[in-house]
Every structure is written in structure tokens, then in C-alpha cells.
Amino acid sequence: MIDSHCHLDREPLINNFEEVIQRAKNVGIEKILTICTTNKNFSEVENLVKKDQIIYGTFGIHPHEANTNNISKDQIIKNVSKNNKIIGVGETGLDFYYNNSDKVSQINSFEEHILASIELNKPIIIHSRNAEDETFALLNKYKNQNIKILMHCYTGSLELAKKMLHLNSYFSASGIITFKKSADLNNTFNFIPSDKILIETDSPFLAPVPKRGKTNEPSYLKYTLEHMAKIKNISPQEMELITSQNFKKLFEVN
């Protein structure tokens, strides 16, 4: 299994780092992608990827932080290029639900990330909430430039998924798919082709059933995997192989 999105630098995961990584290995996690959200956060991500061979990282500015973390395409390229274990751009995108940063700042930051990901030829990891039309419009603007897209923790509509598939997008499922009120989301993932699906924890957030309400961690990925296998009516072993192959293809890692 590969956890395609988590935040190992966050408490309490960072305070129990060795135990968290060992529990992940014990359930069969072979890779973990820990995600950058601020300029300051990147130094922590850089340190984490050195601590264990299964850990990879990204560089990006979360839309919540766009007001206070101005970033340019060139700065993103410089940071991602520092280390061959920094394999993605993000997390970036648009969040018009919380609006922790103003819309203009979010859009400008998102576009800088898009441009950097195209130049780097690395996947862009996208957070989108209450901004489906704007998210698609920006990405569609660059549809002829071979942009590599991962819709992280996808909870969007079936309609957006259909449009994003035309951009060759991948979609990552979090523990949200295990929640009782996620029938529509389950139907959306049933529609999305298996060769476009990844899985993630987004830990320490969004623990899946039966761990809901607890601090999430990479070892809990198995519950999301098992649920996705049920959605697709295949064995967990087959789902594990598919999602791991998808990650390796998208991020170009072995």
C-alpha cells in the first residue's frame, strides 16, 4: 500500500514518529508521501524524507495559506528540484468554503503552482472545496501542456470527476469514503476508472471507519483500501496492486 497524502510533521504524528512509521510498515505500507503546506513547513518535510527510505515529500502552499505565503513559479521549481525525494507540487488549489485566504490570492498561488508543475513535469496535488468551476477552469486552461493532476481527498461531484477525466486526472480517496453519509462519493469512485485511483490517509485528519474520531495515521490506510475494494468489487490484494501501480506511474518512482 502507498499513502499518497499525509502530514507526518503534524502533532501527534511527529511526536511518535518512529512508532507511526513502524506501524505503517507492519501493515504493508511501502511508501508515504508527506505533504508541504507552507514555506516554513518545507524544512520539516525535507528532514522527514531523510529519516526513512519509504518517505517522500512535496513542496507547495495550501490555499488556506496563500495570503501569508506568497510564492512564485521559480521559487516552487527551486524547492522541488532540491531533492529527488521531493516528487510533487502541492498541496495547492482553491478553498472557497473557509476562505482563510482571499480568492484572488488563492487563484494567483494556484496558477503559479500549475506553471511550476508543467515546467518540472511533476504532478500537482490539488485541494478543491466549494470551487469546482474555478478549479476546472484554471486546469483546463493548460490542458494542452501535459499537466499531471492529482485531485487529493476527492469529495467533489460526479460531474467534476467526468470533466477532470478529460484532463487525464487521477483521484485520491481518503477515509471519507468509509463514512455512512458518503454514498454519492462511493458512486463517484465506482464510476472513476480503477487506473485513475489512489488512496490516502490525510493523517492526522479524517480517520476512516472503524477508527473514526481517533487520530489518523498511515497504518489506517488499510481500512480505506478495503472499502475501495468493495466499491470496485475486487479483492483488497488486487486493489492494493492497482493503487500502488497508479502512484508509481503518476509520480515516476519505483
C-alpha positions as CSV (number, residue, x, y, z in Angstrom):
1,M,0.0,0.0,0.0
2,I,1.0,3.6,-0.6
3,D,-0.2,6.5,1.4
4,S,-0.4,9.2,-1.2
5,H,-1.1,12.1,1.1
6,C,-0.4,12.7,4.8
7,H,1.2,15.2,7.2
8,L,3.8,13.5,9.2
9,D,5.1,16.8,10.5
10,R,1.9,17.4,12.4
11,E,1.3,16.5,16.0
12,P,0.8,13.9,17.4
13,L,2.4,12.0,14.4
14,I,5.7,13.9,14.6
15,N,5.9,13.2,18.4
16,N,5.6,9.5,17.9
17,F,7.4,9.3,14.5
18,E,9.3,6.1,14.9
19,E,6.2,4.2,16.2
20,V,4.0,5.6,13.5
21,I,6.4,4.5,10.7
22,Q,6.8,1.1,12.2
23,R,3.1,0.5,12.5
24,A,2.8,1.6,8.8
25,K,5.4,-0.9,7.8
26,N,3.7,-3.6,9.9
27,V,0.5,-3.4,7.8
28,G,2.4,-3.3,4.5
29,I,2.8,0.4,3.7
30,E,5.7,0.6,1.2
31,K,5.7,4.4,0.6
32,I,4.4,7.5,2.3
33,L,4.1,10.9,0.7
34,T,4.2,13.7,3.3
35,I,2.8,17.0,2.1
36,C,4.1,20.5,2.4
37,T,1.6,23.4,3.1
38,T,3.7,26.4,3.9
39,N,7.2,27.8,3.2
40,K,8.2,27.1,6.9
41,N,6.8,23.6,6.7
42,F,9.1,22.7,3.8
43,S,12.2,22.4,6.0
44,E,10.3,19.9,8.1
45,V,9.3,17.9,5.0
46,E,13.0,17.9,3.9
47,N,14.1,16.5,7.2
48,L,11.4,13.8,7.2
49,V,12.3,12.4,3.8
50,K,15.8,11.8,5.1
51,K,14.6,9.8,8.1
52,D,13.3,6.7,6.3
53,Q,13.6,5.4,2.7
54,I,9.8,4.9,2.4
55,I,9.1,8.6,3.0
56,Y,8.8,11.1,0.1
57,G,7.7,14.7,0.1
58,T,6.3,17.7,-1.9
59,F,6.6,21.4,-1.9
60,G,3.5,23.7,-2.1
61,I,1.4,26.3,-0.4
62,H,-2.1,25.3,0.8
63,P,-4.8,27.7,-0.3
64,H,-5.5,28.5,3.3
65,E,-2.0,30.0,3.5
66,A,-2.0,31.9,0.2
67,N,-2.3,35.3,1.8
68,T,0.7,34.9,4.1
69,N,2.9,32.7,1.9
70,N,3.4,34.4,-1.5
71,I,5.1,32.1,-3.9
72,S,6.4,32.3,-7.5
73,K,6.7,29.6,-10.1
74,D,10.5,29.9,-9.9
75,Q,10.6,29.5,-6.1
76,I,8.5,26.4,-6.4
77,I,10.8,24.9,-9.1
78,K,13.9,25.7,-7.0
79,N,12.5,23.9,-3.9
80,V,11.2,20.9,-5.7
81,S,14.4,20.5,-7.6
82,K,16.5,20.4,-4.4
83,N,16.0,16.7,-3.7
84,N,15.0,13.7,-5.8
85,K,12.7,12.6,-3.0
86,I,10.6,15.7,-3.4
87,I,8.3,14.3,-6.1
88,G,5.3,16.6,-6.3
89,V,4.0,20.1,-6.4
90,G,1.4,21.0,-3.7
91,E,-0.8,20.8,-1.9
92,T,-2.3,23.8,-3.7
93,G,-5.7,24.6,-5.1
94,L,-8.8,26.6,-4.1
95,D,-10.9,26.6,-0.9
96,F,-13.9,28.9,-1.1
97,Y,-15.6,27.2,1.8
98,Y,-13.4,28.5,4.6
99,N,-11.8,31.4,2.6
100,N,-8.9,31.6,5.0
101,S,-7.2,33.5,2.2
102,D,-8.9,35.8,-0.3
103,K,-9.9,34.4,-3.6
104,V,-7.5,36.4,-5.7
105,S,-4.5,35.3,-3.6
106,Q,-5.6,31.7,-3.9
107,I,-6.1,31.8,-7.6
108,N,-2.8,33.5,-8.2
109,S,-0.9,31.0,-6.0
110,F,-2.7,28.1,-7.7
111,E,-1.7,29.3,-11.1
112,E,2.0,29.6,-10.1
113,H,1.9,26.0,-8.9
114,I,0.3,24.9,-12.1
115,L,3.0,26.6,-14.2
116,A,5.8,25.1,-12.0
117,S,4.4,21.6,-12.2
118,I,4.2,21.8,-16.0
119,E,7.8,23.0,-16.2
120,L,9.0,20.4,-13.7
121,N,6.9,17.6,-15.3
122,K,5.8,16.6,-11.8
123,P,2.2,16.0,-10.5
124,I,0.3,18.8,-9.0
125,I,-1.6,17.8,-5.8
126,I,-4.9,19.7,-5.6
127,H,-7.2,20.7,-2.8
128,S,-10.6,21.9,-4.0
129,R,-13.5,22.8,-1.9
130,N,-16.6,24.8,-2.9
131,A,-14.6,25.8,-6.0
132,E,-15.3,23.2,-8.7
133,D,-15.9,25.5,-11.6
134,E,-12.9,27.7,-10.8
135,T,-10.6,24.7,-10.2
136,F,-11.6,23.1,-13.5
137,A,-11.4,26.4,-15.5
138,L,-7.8,27.0,-14.3
139,L,-6.6,23.5,-15.1
140,N,-8.5,23.3,-18.4
141,K,-6.6,26.5,-19.4
142,Y,-3.4,24.3,-19.5
143,K,-5.0,21.1,-20.9
144,N,-2.6,21.0,-23.9
145,Q,0.6,21.2,-21.8
146,N,0.5,17.6,-20.4
147,I,-0.2,18.7,-16.8
148,K,-0.2,15.8,-14.3
149,I,-3.1,16.2,-11.9
150,L,-4.0,14.5,-8.6
151,M,-7.3,15.5,-7.0
152,H,-6.4,14.9,-3.4
153,C,-9.0,13.7,-0.9
154,Y,-11.6,13.8,-3.6
155,T,-15.1,14.6,-2.4
156,G,-16.2,16.5,-5.5
157,S,-19.2,15.8,-7.7
158,L,-19.5,13.2,-10.3
159,E,-19.8,16.0,-12.9
160,L,-16.4,17.4,-11.9
161,A,-14.9,13.9,-12.0
162,K,-16.1,13.4,-15.5
163,K,-14.6,16.7,-16.6
164,M,-11.4,16.1,-14.8
165,L,-11.0,12.7,-16.5
166,H,-10.9,14.5,-19.8
167,L,-7.7,16.2,-18.4
168,N,-6.3,12.7,-17.6
169,S,-6.6,13.4,-13.8
170,Y,-6.1,11.0,-11.0
171,F,-8.2,11.0,-7.9
172,S,-7.2,10.1,-4.3
173,A,-9.7,8.6,-1.9
174,S,-9.4,9.3,1.8
175,G,-11.2,7.7,4.8
176,I,-14.2,9.9,4.0
177,I,-15.3,7.1,1.6
178,T,-15.9,4.9,4.6
179,F,-18.3,7.3,6.3
180,K,-22.0,6.5,6.4
181,K,-23.1,9.6,4.5
182,S,-20.7,9.1,1.6
183,A,-23.0,7.1,-0.7
184,D,-22.7,9.7,-3.5
185,L,-19.0,9.8,-3.2
186,N,-18.8,6.0,-3.3
187,N,-20.9,6.1,-6.5
188,T,-18.4,8.6,-8.0
189,F,-15.4,6.4,-7.2
190,N,-17.3,3.4,-8.7
191,F,-17.5,5.5,-11.9
192,I,-13.9,6.6,-11.9
193,P,-11.7,4.0,-13.7
194,S,-9.5,2.0,-11.4
195,D,-6.4,3.0,-13.2
196,K,-7.0,6.6,-12.1
197,I,-7.5,5.9,-8.3
198,L,-5.0,6.4,-5.5
199,I,-5.6,6.1,-1.7
200,E,-4.5,8.3,1.2
201,T,-5.0,9.0,4.9
202,D,-4.6,12.8,5.0
203,S,-3.4,11.9,8.5
204,P,-3.6,13.0,11.2
205,F,-7.1,14.0,9.9
206,L,-10.1,12.0,8.6
207,A,-9.6,8.7,10.3
208,P,-11.6,6.0,8.5
209,V,-14.3,3.8,10.0
210,P,-13.7,1.9,12.3
211,K,-11.1,4.4,13.7
212,R,-13.3,7.5,13.1
213,G,-12.8,10.0,15.8
214,K,-9.3,8.9,16.6
215,T,-6.0,10.5,15.4
216,N,-5.4,9.1,11.9
217,E,-2.1,7.7,10.8
218,P,-0.7,5.9,7.7
219,S,-1.3,2.4,9.1
220,Y,-5.1,3.1,9.0
221,L,-4.8,3.2,5.2
222,K,-5.8,-0.5,5.1
223,Y,-9.4,0.4,6.0
224,T,-9.7,2.8,3.1
225,L,-8.2,0.3,0.8
226,E,-10.6,-2.5,1.9
227,H,-13.6,-0.2,1.4
228,M,-12.4,0.9,-2.1
229,A,-12.0,-2.8,-2.9
230,K,-15.7,-3.3,-2.0
231,I,-16.7,-0.3,-4.1
232,K,-14.9,-1.9,-7.1
233,N,-15.9,-5.4,-6.3
234,I,-12.4,-6.8,-6.3
235,S,-10.1,-8.2,-3.7
236,P,-8.1,-5.9,-1.4
237,Q,-4.9,-7.5,-2.8
238,E,-5.9,-6.5,-6.3
239,M,-6.9,-3.0,-5.2
240,E,-3.6,-2.7,-3.4
241,L,-1.7,-3.6,-6.5
242,I,-3.7,-1.2,-8.7
243,T,-3.4,1.8,-6.4
244,S,0.3,1.3,-5.8
245,Q,0.9,1.0,-9.6
246,N,-1.1,4.1,-10.2
247,F,1.0,6.1,-7.7
248,K,4.3,4.8,-9.2
249,K,3.2,5.7,-12.7
250,L,2.0,9.2,-11.8
251,F,5.0,10.1,-9.6
252,E,7.5,8.1,-11.6
253,V,9.0,6.2,-8.7
254,N,9.8,2.5,-8.4
